Amino acid sequence: MASFEVVTSIAAPPERAWAVLADVDRWPEWAPTVTEVKALGNAGLILGAEYRLVQPKIEPAVWKVASLDDGRSFSWASTAPGVKTLAHHLVEPAEGGTRLTLRIEMSGAMAWLGGLVAGRVIRSYLEQEAQALKARVEG
């Protein structure tokens, strides 16, 4: 298994951070790591919803919402041959505003290779996404 995580403080209430984070259809407006998001079926962040994401340097992927704690967190999963990727998104109250945690976990027979090959890009994307979300929410 390969795992990557970024934690960032946001000087705004969790409700505000969640509103931006949970509106995945609008991610291309603020996230430099996402060029296109398309809901496959009904739009809106609900359990079981599927989205096709297009990102630079990464093959387009379909992500399915695997868990949702509305107002606090969601995780979605994507699969490729030999690798299952789970992306966690969490906002929590913290002194001065919000604590944002973004985490990617890769599992499966080829997860070690996926982490080795894509680890640098994944780390960079998580950091860029956290900083972009922070700027959007605080701005």
N, C-alpha and C positions, 0 to 999 in steps of 0.2 A: 504494500500500500504506500502511496505517496500522498503527502498532505502539505498544504500551503495556507498560511493565514496572515491577515493584516487586521490590526485593530487601530481605530482612529477616534479621536474625540471631536465632537461637533458642538459648536456653541449655539445650540437651538434645541427646543424640546423634542423628545422622541416622536411625538405625533407628526411634527413637521418633517423630520427625517424619513419616517415611515411613508408619508404621503408621496414623497419623491421616489423612494426606493420601490414601493409597491406598484407604481405606475410604469410597469415594464415596457409598455408600448411607446413611451416617450424617452427611453434610455438613449436613443441616438442623438437626442437634443443636447445632452450634457455629458455623456460618457464617451471619451475618445476611443474607447476599445470596442464600441458597438456601432456598426454602420447600418444595420437593419434588424428590426424585430417584427415578426409577423405572427399574429395569433392564428393557430390552426383550429378553427372552431370559434366558440364564443370568446370574445375578448374579456379581460378582467382576470385578476389574480385569484383563482379558485383552485381547490384541490383537484388534481387530474388534468388541469388545463395544459395545453401544449403550445409551445412557441418555437418558431424557427429563428435562430440568431445567426447573423452574419458578422464576423469579426475579422479584422486584418490578421494575416499570418496563421489563421486557424480555419480548418474546413467548416463550412456551415453545419450547424448541428440543431437537432430538435431536443428541446428541454421540456420535461414533464414535471409539473409541480407535485412533489412527493409529500410535503408536509407544509402546513400553514397554521400559524398562530397569529391571527389577524391583529395588526397593530404592533407586532413584536418581531416575528420571524417567518421566513419561508425557506424551503430547500427545494431544489429541483434537480433532476437527474437526466443525464444524457449517456447513451451507450455507443460504443464503436467496437469493432472486433477486438476482443480480449481486454477491453477496458470499460468500466462503468465510472462515470464522473458524477460526483454529488457536489453541488454548490450550495453553501449555506449563507444566508443573509440575516443578520440579527441587529436590532436596535434596542438598547437598554437605557433606562434613565441613569444618569451619572451626574456627579457634582459639576455644575456649570452647563449642563445640557444632556448630551447623548453620547453613549459609547457605541460605535459601529464596529461589528466584527464581520469580516468576509472570509470564508474558508472554502477551499477546494480539496476534496478527497478523491483520490483515484484508487480503484480496486480492480481486481481481476488479474488474469495470467500475465497481461502485458502492462500492468500499471507501473511497474518499476521502470520499464523502457519509456513509457509515456511521460513519467515524471522526470526522467533523465533528459529526454529530448526536448520537452516543452517546459521544463521547470522554470527556466529564466523568463520566458514569455509569460507564464502563469503568474509568477511573482510580480513582474512588472505591471501586468494588467490589473491585478488585485490592488496594487498601490495606486495606480492611475484612477481606477474606479472609486476607491475610497476618497482620494483627494478631490476628484471631480464632484462626487456627491456632497462632500463637505462644502465645497465652493458654491454649489447650487443651493443647498439648504441655508447656508449662512448669508448668501448674497441677496 
